[in-house]
Amino acid sequence: LSIKFGFNVQLKANLTKEEKVKSSAYGDAFEAFIGAVYLDLGYEKTKKFITSKIIKFHVDISELVNTDSDFKSQLQIYCQKNKLNLEYKLLNEEKQGANKIYTIQVFINEKPYITFENFSKRVAEQKAAQLTLEELQKEIG
């Protein structure tokens, strides 16, 4: 939603080409926007604004209900059902400016799978889990 509202342009405006916007910054910007609307309009008008202008036009509720995006849980369930040992290893924690980049790798029965890095450890684990699930689907056929 933050990108649909154009906050990405503002977030990137003051960065050099080497700097990246933290993935959480998009959510933070959107949250700040809603907070500003609330401070200006109050609770009831903000609620009406969110439901009539944001949710109605930008959020597909049925898709949200049908989409399970907790890939760590999905991978955990798969490993438990198949009696496999699942481990997320932090390979690297590198400071980049004021932020840290976390490098996470998935291991199943000590076999290395996908490595992913992100400014958020949680996001890196989720994405590594998602890509590992996709890799497992290819292996299984």
Secondary structure, DSSP 4 states (H G I P E B T S, - for coil): -TTTTTHHHHHHHT--TT----HHHHHHHHHHHHHHHHHHH-HHHHHHHIIIIIIHHH--HHHHHH----HHHHHHHHHHHTT--EEEEEEEEEEETTEEEEEEEEEETTEEEEEEEESSHHHHHHHHHHHHHHHHHHHH-
